Amino acid sequence: MLATKRLKFNYTPNEELTFPDITCKAGEHWLLLGQSGSGKTTLLHLLAGLRTPKLGAVMVGDTIINELPSGQLDRFRGKNIGIIFQQSHFVRSLNVLENLTLAQRLAGLKMDFPRVSAILKQLNVHHKLHAKPEELSVGEQQRVAIARAILNQPALILADEPTSALDDTNTEQVIQLLKEQATAVNAILMIVTHDNRLKTQFEKQISL
Amino acid sequence: MNLLKLSWKNLTYKPLSMLLSIVLFALGVGLISLLLLLQNQLEQNFEKNLAGVDLVVGAKGSPLQLILCSMYHIDAPTGNISLKEARPFLNPNHPFIKQAIPLSLGDTQKGYRIVGTTQAILGLYNAKIGTGKIWEHNFEVTIGANVAKEIGMKIGDEFKSSHGFTEDENLKHEDAKAFKVVGILKPTGSVIDQLILTTTQSFWLVHEHEEEHEGEEAHAEKGHHEEGEHHEEGEHHEDEPEAELTAIPKPLLEESDSAEITSLLIQFKGRNFQALNMQRNINDNTDMQAATPAIEINRLYSLMDTGEQALRALAVVIIFVSGLSVFISLYNSLKERKYELALMRVMGAGPAGLFFLIILEGIILAIIGFTIGIALSHLGMQMLAGVMKDAYRYSFSGWQFLPQEWFLLIGALVIGFIAAVIPAIQASRTGISETLTQG
C-alpha cells in the first residue's frame, strides 16, 4: 500500500507545494494528472524517495520512507519501488542482461537469470540480451526500462510520462504492458502524465 | 554483477581515457623497481666478493681501480709491483698479517681473466674442487665453474693465453707454452667462478720472452703490460728446457727481487692499531699503495647514489603525475556518468556503493599500472643482465624478486586510493532527483 499525509515540499522558501493525501492499495492502477509545472514530477520523486519532503510522510507498505537514512532508503527503493523515467538511463558500459542483473544485485537480491530472461521475453526484447544500451532503439530502451522496473517484484511501480514521445498505437501498447506487468506482481501502478489520451484508460485518477 | 566487475567494465568501456594513467603508473613503478633490483644485485655482487680481504696492496694509482681490478676483476690493473717490495707481506711470520695472496693479472682466455696466484686464494672464496685437481705445476690451470660452463672448457683442454683484457686473436701469446686445464671448481657464486687460476710463475714464463725481446726499456718501464702491445717473436726461449717450464714452482719468497706481481690481497690477524696503520705506512713510505675494499666500495656506492637519487626523484615525479592523471580521468568521467550514477542510487546502490565503485576504479588502475611496471622492470633487468654478463662476466638476474616490491605495491594502492578519493566523494554525493530532472 502507498499513502501520503500532508505532504509539503518547497524548492525556494516562499514557493511551497502542497500535495493532496493519497492512499492506494496493492494491485491498483492510478493516473496522476497535471499540467507542466504543477509539481507532478516532484510528487513522483517524493513517492519514490528521491527527494525528501519538507513536511509530511510517504508510506510504502509499513515503512515511512522519508525517515530512512539515504543508504537504507536506496536499498529499500531498489527492492520495493520500480521507476520508469521519462528518458531511459542505463549503465552505458553494461549490456542489457548486465544492467538488469545489476538492478538485482544493487537491491541486495540474488542474480536470477531465468527471471531476467522471462521478463525480456514477455516484453519482446529478449533478442537484445547482449546488446549495449546505445545499440537499442528508443522503444526498446523503454521496454528494457520497464523490465528493470518490475524485475524485483516491487510493491510500487512509478512511471514518469512513459507515453509522451509515443504515437497512439504505441501508447496503447505501453500502457497495456505496464498494467499487465503491474498486475502480474500485484503492484501499485502510478503513472504521472499530462497526456490526456490516458484519461479513459484509468478509473483512479488524481489531479494536481 | 558486483561492484568490482562493474568498475572493470567501466574502465574497459573507454580504455583510451585510462591508458595515460596506466602508462605513467607503469613507468614510475617500473623505474623504481628497476633501480631497486639493480642496486640490490650490485650490492649483492660486491659484498659477496669482499671475501674477508682487509687490504689490497698494488702499484700507485686510483685506489678504486686497484680494488675493482684485484677484487672484482672488472678494471685494468694500476701497474705492477716488484717482488722485492711485496716480499715483507708474504712473510708467513709477519706479526699482523694472517695471509697475503699474490695476484698476477693481464692475460685472458676468451674474455675470462687468467690469474697467477697461489692455492691460498681458494680458501678466500671457500672454493672447492669439483672435478680434476688443483693446479700445482706451471702451465696447469684450474678454472671457475662459469668459465667451464660459458666457454665449454674441459679437463685436458689446452689453450694459449691472450694478452690484455679484450678478446683479440692478434694478441695471443702464440710462442709461449700452452696452458692445460687440470681441474674445474665447484660453483661458489663469487668472482672466482669466472677466473682461470694458475701459478704466478706461469705468468712470468709467458711474458719472459717479451722482456728479452724488448730489451732494457721493458725492465725500466715499471707497470703492467699495456693492452695492444706488440710482441712478434719468441724464438729466444725455444731452447728452454720443457722440464723447467712444467716444474712445481718455488715458493714466491725464494724468487728473485726483480720479478713482478700485480697486487696482494691481505687478511689481517686482527684489526688492531698497527694493522690499521699499515695502510697509511704503505701509502706514505713505499712506491706501492694500499686500499681497503669496504671503503672503496662505499665510495663507489656514493658515486652511484647521486645518479640513483636523480632517477628515483624522476620516478617519484612520474608516479605523482600518474596519480594526478588517475584523478583527472575519474573526475572527468563523473560528468559523463552522472545519470548512471544517479540511476545506480535509484536501484539501491546507496552513497557508499558509489564511493566504493570509484575507489575501486582508482585501485584497479593502480594495480594494472603496478603489474605492468613490475613486469617491465624485471624484463628490463633480465635484458640488462645479459649486457652486464657480456661486459663484466657477473651474473645478474631479472627473476629475483625483492621484499621491497611489496612496499611498492602498497604505495601504488595508496596512490590509487588517494587519487580516487575526491572523485569518489563527489560521486557519493550525487543527488538523484536533481541529476535526473536536469535531463
Interface residues (C-beta under 8 A of the other chain):
Chain A: T41 H45 A48 L50 R51 S70 G71 Q72 D74 R75 F76 R77 G78 K79 I83 F85 Q86 Q87 H89 F90 V91 R92 S93 L94 E98 T101 L102 A103 Q104 R105 L106 A107 G108 M111 R148
Chain B: M1 N2 L6 K9 N10 T12 Y13 R337 Y339 E340 A342 L343 M344 R345 V346 M347 G348 A349 G350 P351 A352 G353 I432 S433 L436 T437 G439
